């Protein structure tokens, strides 16, 4: 019997190589890259938020609560696997939100631009100071 990690890796590989893995995404679809990201990356590594494109629910998906944690985990693994060999650092991953916080260089941005099947949008991660009490 497969353990949870092996099952998750298997799902990620299946999603990565399946041509019909995402509803509405075609090979020509590209993620939206905010102009601020391009400008930031030209100055050096930039912190970004990557909005993940989750696969459509299947007929066997019995958990109606979005987001689906296994789908988020599998999609996250695909993105990180495809970034291998580029200048990136995982800043934060989220279990229940289809989002990744990364620090990326120009080559990682180029890789993300080719991931329209699993990435919806890339935007600058703006670190804001905490609000002061009134």
C-alpha positions as CSV (number, residue, x, y, z in Angstrom):
1,X,0.0,0.0,0.0
2,X,1.3,3.5,-0.8
3,X,2.0,5.9,1.9
4,X,0.6,9.5,1.7
5,X,3.9,11.0,0.5
6,X,4.3,8.4,-2.3
7,X,0.7,9.0,-3.3
8,X,1.2,12.8,-3.4
9,X,4.3,12.5,-5.5
10,X,2.5,10.1,-7.9
11,X,-0.4,12.6,-8.2
12,X,2.1,15.4,-8.9
13,X,3.8,13.4,-11.7
14,X,0.4,12.4,-13.2
15,X,-0.7,16.1,-13.2
16,X,2.6,17.2,-14.6
17,X,2.5,14.9,-17.6
18,X,-1.2,14.8,-18.3
19,X,-2.3,16.9,-21.3
20,X,-5.8,17.5,-19.9
21,X,-4.6,18.3,-16.4
22,X,-6.3,21.7,-16.0
23,X,-9.7,22.9,-17.2
24,X,-9.5,26.0,-19.3
25,X,-5.7,25.9,-19.7
26,X,-4.3,25.2,-23.1
27,X,-0.6,24.9,-23.9
28,X,-0.7,28.5,-25.3
29,X,-2.0,30.0,-22.0
30,X,0.5,32.0,-20.1
31,X,0.3,33.2,-16.5
32,X,-0.3,36.9,-15.9
33,X,3.1,38.5,-14.9
34,X,2.6,41.8,-13.1
35,X,4.9,44.5,-14.6
36,X,6.3,45.2,-11.2
37,X,7.7,41.7,-11.1
38,X,9.7,42.2,-14.3
39,X,11.1,45.5,-13.0
40,X,12.0,44.0,-9.7
41,X,13.8,41.0,-11.2
42,X,16.0,43.2,-13.4
43,X,17.4,44.6,-10.1
44,X,18.2,41.2,-8.6
45,X,16.3,38.5,-6.7
46,X,12.7,39.5,-6.0
47,X,10.0,38.2,-3.6
48,X,6.9,37.2,-5.5
49,X,3.6,35.5,-4.8
50,X,2.6,32.8,-7.3
51,X,-1.1,32.0,-7.6
52,X,-1.5,28.3,-8.4
53,X,-3.9,27.0,-11.0
54,X,-5.6,23.9,-9.5
55,X,-6.9,21.0,-11.6
56,X,-10.7,20.8,-12.0
57,X,-12.5,18.7,-9.4
58,X,-13.0,15.1,-10.6
59,X,-16.2,13.1,-10.4
60,X,-14.6,11.2,-7.5
61,X,-13.8,14.4,-5.5
62,X,-16.1,14.0,-2.5
63,X,-14.8,17.0,-0.5
64,X,-16.8,20.0,-1.6
65,X,-14.8,22.5,0.5
66,X,-12.4,24.6,-1.5
67,X,-9.5,24.7,-1.7
68,X,-8.6,21.1,-1.9
69,X,-5.4,20.5,0.0
70,X,-4.2,17.5,-2.0
71,X,-4.6,19.4,-5.2
72,X,-2.7,22.4,-3.8
73,X,0.1,20.2,-2.6
74,X,0.4,18.4,-5.9
75,X,0.3,21.6,-7.9
76,X,2.9,23.1,-5.6
77,X,5.2,20.1,-6.1
78,X,4.9,20.5,-9.9
79,X,5.9,24.2,-9.8
80,X,8.8,23.6,-7.5
81,X,10.0,20.6,-9.6
82,X,9.9,22.7,-12.8
83,X,11.9,25.5,-11.0
84,X,14.8,23.1,-10.3
85,X,18.0,24.4,-11.7
86,X,16.9,28.1,-11.6
87,X,17.6,30.8,-9.1
88,X,14.7,30.6,-6.6
89,X,14.1,30.1,-2.9
90,X,10.9,28.9,-1.3
91,X,9.9,31.6,1.2
92,X,6.5,30.1,2.2
93,X,4.1,27.5,1.1
94,X,0.5,27.3,2.2
95,X,-1.5,24.2,2.9
96,X,-5.0,25.6,2.3
97,X,-4.4,28.5,-0.1
98,X,-3.3,27.9,-3.7
99,X,-0.3,30.3,-3.3
100,X,3.5,30.1,-3.1
101,X,5.8,32.9,-1.8
102,X,9.1,32.7,-3.6
103,X,12.3,34.7,-4.1
104,X,13.2,34.4,-7.8
105,X,15.8,35.5,-10.3
106,X,15.3,36.2,-14.0
107,X,15.7,32.5,-15.0
108,X,13.0,31.4,-12.5
109,X,10.7,34.1,-13.8
110,X,11.2,32.8,-17.3
111,X,10.4,29.3,-16.1
112,X,7.2,30.5,-14.4
113,X,6.1,32.2,-17.6
114,X,6.0,28.8,-19.3
115,X,3.8,27.3,-16.5
116,X,0.4,28.4,-17.6
117,X,-1.0,25.0,-16.9
118,X,-0.2,25.3,-13.2
119,X,0.4,29.1,-12.6
120,X,-2.3,31.7,-12.9
121,X,-0.4,34.8,-11.9
122,X,2.9,36.1,-10.5
123,X,2.9,39.3,-8.5
124,X,5.3,41.2,-6.2
125,X,5.2,40.2,-2.6
126,X,5.0,43.5,-0.8
127,X,6.1,43.3,2.8
128,X,4.1,45.9,4.7
129,X,5.0,47.0,8.2
130,X,2.4,46.2,10.9
131,X,-0.3,48.9,11.4
132,X,0.2,51.0,14.6
133,X,-2.8,51.1,17.0
134,X,-4.7,54.3,17.1
